[in-house]
Amino acid sequence: MRSWSAPDVPALPGDGVPLTLHDTAADRVLPVDTGMVTDAGEVGVYVCGITPYDSTHLGHAATYVAFDLVVRQLLDNGHGVHYVQNITDVDDPLFERADRDGVDWRELGTGQIDLFRSDMEALSVLPPRDYVGAMESVDEVVRMVERLLAVGAAYRLDDEFPDVYVDHTFTAQFGYESRYDAETMSRFFAEGGGDPERPGKRHPMDALVWRAHREGEPAWESPFGPGRPGWHVECSAIATNRLGATFAVQGGGSDLRFPHHEFSAAHAEAAHGVDRMAGHYVHAGMIGLDGTKMSKSLGNLVFVSRLTADGHDPAAVRLGLYEDHYRSDRDWSAEVLERAEQRLERWRRAVAAAGQRPASEVDGLVREVRGALADDLDTPAALALIDAWSRDVTDVTAAADVTAADGPDSPETPDDSAGDRVRTLCASLLGVAL
């Protein structure tokens, strides 16, 4: 599937700072293992994509902007990055929304995918090298399901609909990614699309990997009968076929911690005989609106396309999302956007006046911002650093204007490249155009 156009990422002089990220499995911040590379020697990053039944809202944007920062930090450290993202373009929520709206599910999906691409371009999000739809990966899923059956991890139900399930106890480490107890996993499994009441399963929490054909649903041929992929195995197949059985970072929103990421890892580990699919499991927090969790069911979504259509600068949207840490559940409001727009304007004024600042101060700012972002993407700290620098520039500029009015004393020799360096810093590491 076609990705979207890549923004310009200017090279930032100096040395990057090795990236650390919070790993959900360990529940602590750890260095990213950049030695977990693909056959081509690149750091593998897999981020779960959207199910295209609604427009890109700020919850989506927060997740993909966060992992855009991850890729930017790795690039700044000189690593090649193989970034992969899926798109679940065949699934029950898509069918349900299409049926509700009286449209073909393929037409609905195509329109929403196009809108997602345009939103990502507007937000200057780096595109994945591989942007893979569920429909185009069916053959890969079939091969993984065959492998799971061959090693004894999967089994078929012998009834009217011979679906294929994976025995979640096959991998002894199951549960390590989310760290939830059995009761919590059982509850989230039921809430997250699982079918614990399905008769014939070996265990209520075994997950579907191949759904046998039902009338009115799309189907593909397979050695175990016509049907379509389960959700979790889709990501397992897409990720491991491009990045290898193990890779550096698996990412998504915190709502994917369980069951999706737990089962995606378990399926890959069972199929490939490895203990751990990803070196880091990284999760972005949820976005609320005016104190209430943002969700489709509540109808309180803020859409990126509507913000930009109303004339709001996408760079300000990014800055608004950076105001709090990516792992925190945080709120969006008109006040957040207003603060972000004011911050963007201050930065742009400071950059325009930065020719009066010595290069050494800008170099120090670059080092400090690199350090903040390398520390588990600490965007609040990075914003504070650039805020402080901007205030200093404004104060010195005002003082210089007063001095010039009072007499002929010459200020310190200006560094005409200072503003360009800060522009490069923000464009390269933050994806913000000044």
Salt bridges, closest charged atoms under 4 A:
ASP23 OD2 - ARG276 NH2 2.87
ASP27 OD1 - HIS22 NE2 3.25
ASP27 OD1 - ARG179 NH2 3.49
GLU42 OE2 - ARG129 NH2 2.76
ASP54 OD2 - ARG97 NH1 3.33
ASP68 OD2 - ARG72 NE 2.68
ASP68 OD2 - ARG318 NH2 2.72
ASP76 OD2 - ARG370 NE 2.70
ASP92 OD1 - ARG228 NH2 2.62
ASP101 OD1 - ARG100 NE 2.75
ASP104 OD1 - ARG106 NH1 3.60
ASP114 OD1 - ARG2 NH2 3.92
ASP114 OD1 - ARG117 NH1 2.67
ASP130 OD2 - HIS82 NE2 2.56
GLU140 OE2 - ARG242 NH2 2.73
ASP159 OD2 - ARG198 NH2 3.18
ASP163 OD2 - ARG198 NH1 2.54
ASP163 OD1 - ARG214 NH1 2.67
ASP167 OD2 - ARG202 NH1 3.77
GLU177 OE2 - HIS283 NE2 3.52
ASP195 OD1 - LYS201 NZ 2.85
ASP206 OD1 - HIS168 ND1 2.84
GLU217 OE2 - ARG211 NH2 2.87
GLU217 OE1 - ARG228 NE 3.19
ASP313 OD2 - ARG348 NH2 3.05
GLU323 OE1 - ARG339 NH2 2.76
GLU341 OE2 - HIS312 ND1 2.61
GLU345 OE2 - ARG349 NH1 3.84
GLU361 OE1 - ARG357 NH2 2.35
ASP363 OD1 - ARG421 NH1 2.77
ASP376 OD2 - HIS325 NE2 3.62
ASP376 OD2 - ARG327 NE 2.86
ASP387 OD2 - ARG343 NH2 2.70
ASP387 OD1 - ARG346 NH2 3.79
ASP420 OD1 - ARG423 NH1 3.01
